Amino acid sequence: MSDLWAAIGATNHPLDEIAVIATGIAAIAVVLVRVTWRWARNVITIAHEGGHAFVAVITGRSLHGIRLHADTSGLTYTRGSRGGPSAILTLIAGYLTPAVIGLLAAWMLWLGKVVLLLWIMLILLAAMAIFIRNLYGAFAIIVVGFAVFAIAWWASEDVQTTVAYAGAWFMLLGAVRPVWEVWLQRSRGQQRSSDPDQLAEITHIPGAVWLLFFALFNVAVLALGFRLMIPDGLW
């Protein structure tokens, strides 16, 4: 246990400039290439639904379960008022959470707390697993959780740092694409039950306005994360 606590509290050396850029390029490729995005998007969905669940709990709603589906969609079941601040904040949280996690990861990388970051992610996944209510969701959480655990427990410091940078880039970049996808679906008349549509029903603010808010927020957070992770020497 003493070794574990020492590792968690340790400060890792940052990646060199080339490696930081390489992890960013790799994350861009994963987000833009359809085949890799199809699988990697599950991680964004976990963060999305986890954001709904977390905000629901802290705003006083009852959390009854989370479902993650093979098509990378998800549902979070809560009970509370149909309108009001708790419902609005819970709906808002989904599309913002992946970017917020990416920014927090970038900040912890800037501090050099790579192992602490990995264990925090593992704890959050374990907490979310309690509320998973379908087989695919359990499978997805177990796979992602085991991958994080394996990196935190067995990987070398260099591997941990490289994976953490790649993961932070992916969360920051991956937060942007789902908003664009919903925008395209709405423009084709294919999506009228998404979070922006539910927000529009509650707040009487058009869904397109909510989508624009999500897009601007996630791009702004991406810019902040970029500033934290790109070495000063490249500015």
ZISULGI-V98668 format. One record per residue. N is the residue number from 1. SS is DSSP state (H for helix, E for strand, L for the rest). OMEGA is omega in degrees with one decimal (NA if undefined). Layout:
n->(N:N)
ss->(SS:SS)
omega->(OMEGA:OMEGA)
//
This chain:
n->(1:2:3:4:5:6:7:8:9:10:11:12:13:14:15:16:17:18:19:20:21:22:23:24:25:26:27:28:29:30:31:32:33:34:35:36:37:38:39:40:41:42:43:44:45:46:47:48:49:50:51:52:53:54:55:56:57:58:59:60:61:62:63:64:65:66:67:68:69:70:71:72:73:74:75:76:77:78:79:80:81:82:83:84:85:86:87:88:89:90:91:92:93:94:95:96:97:98:99:100:101:102:103:104:105:106:107:108:109:110:111:112:113:114:115:116:117:118:119:120:121:122:123:124:125:126:127:128:129:130:131:132:133:134:135:136:137:138:139:140:141:142:143:144:145:146:147:148:149:150:151:152:153:154:155:156:157:158:159:160:161:162:163:164:165:166:167:168:169:170:171:172:173:174:175:176:177:178:179:180:181:182:183:184:185:186:187:188:189:190:191:192:193:194:195:196:197:198:199:200:201:202:203:204:205:206:207:208:209:210:211:212:213:214:215:216:217:218:219:220:221:222:223:224:225:226:227:228:229:230:231:232:233:234:235)
ss->(L:H:H:H:H:H:H:H:H:L:L:L:L:L:L:L:H:H:H:H:H:H:H:H:H:H:H:H:H:H:H:H:L:H:H:H:H:H:H:H:H:H:H:H:H:H:H:H:H:H:H:H:H:H:H:H:H:H:L:L:L:E:E:E:E:E:E:E:L:L:L:L:L:E:E:E:E:E:E:L:L:L:L:H:H:H:H:H:H:H:H:H:H:H:H:H:H:H:H:H:H:H:H:H:H:H:H:H:H:H:H:L:L:H:H:H:H:H:H:H:H:H:H:H:H:H:H:H:H:L:L:E:L:L:H:H:H:H:H:H:H:H:H:H:H:H:H:H:H:H:H:H:H:H:L:L:H:H:H:H:H:H:H:H:H:H:H:H:H:H:H:H:H:H:H:H:H:H:H:H:H:H:H:H:H:H:H:L:L:L:L:L:L:L:H:H:H:H:H:H:H:H:H:L:L:L:H:H:H:H:H:H:H:H:H:H:H:H:H:H:H:H:H:H:H:H:H:H:H:L:L:H:H:H:L)
omega->(179.5:177.9:179.5:179.7:177.7:179.6:-179.1:-178.5:-176.0:176.4:-179.2:174.9:179.5:174.6:174.3:-172.2:-177.8:-178.8:178.0:179.4:-179.3:178.5:177.4:178.8:178.2:179.0:177.0:179.9:-180.0:-178.1:-174.2:-178.0:-172.0:-175.7:-178.9:179.1:-178.8:-179.4:-176.8:-178.6:176.4:179.4:177.1:178.9:176.8:178.9:-179.6:-178.4:175.5:176.7:175.2:-175.7:-177.3:-178.2:176.7:-177.9:-175.3:177.1:172.0:177.8:176.1:179.7:-175.9:176.8:179.9:176.0:174.9:-173.3:-177.1:177.4:179.1:171.3:179.4:177.9:174.0:-176.2:177.9:177.4:-179.8:-179.5:-179.7:176.7:177.9:-174.1:-176.5:179.4:-178.5:-178.5:178.3:179.0:-179.9:-169.9:-172.0:-175.7:179.4:-171.6:179.0:179.1:179.3:176.7:177.8:179.6:177.2:176.7:178.6:179.1:179.2:174.3:177.0:176.5:-178.6:-175.9:-174.9:-177.4:176.3:178.0:-178.3:-179.2:174.7:177.8:-179.8:178.4:178.8:177.6:179.2:178.7:179.7:-177.5:-178.9:-173.4:179.4:-173.6:175.3:-172.3:-179.4:178.2:177.9:178.8:-178.5:-179.9:-179.9:-179.1:-179.3:-180.0:178.8:178.6:178.9:179.3:-178.8:179.1:-179.2:-171.9:-170.8:-172.7:176.1:-179.6:-179.6:179.1:178.3:-178.1:179.9:179.9:179.7:176.8:179.7:178.9:178.4:176.8:-177.4:-179.8:-179.9:-178.8:-178.2:177.7:-174.7:-172.2:180.0:177.7:177.6:179.5:178.3:178.2:179.4:-179.9:178.8:-179.2:178.4:-179.5:-175.0:-172.7:178.9:178.8:-177.5:177.8:178.4:179.1:177.2:175.9:178.7:180.0:-176.8:-170.9:-175.8:171.3:-174.5:178.8:179.3:178.0:177.1:177.5:177.7:177.0:178.7:-178.4:-179.1:179.1:-176.3:177.0:178.2:178.3:175.8:179.5:178.0:178.0:176.5:-179.1:-179.2:-172.3:178.9:-179.0:-178.9:-177.5:179.8:179.7:NA)
//
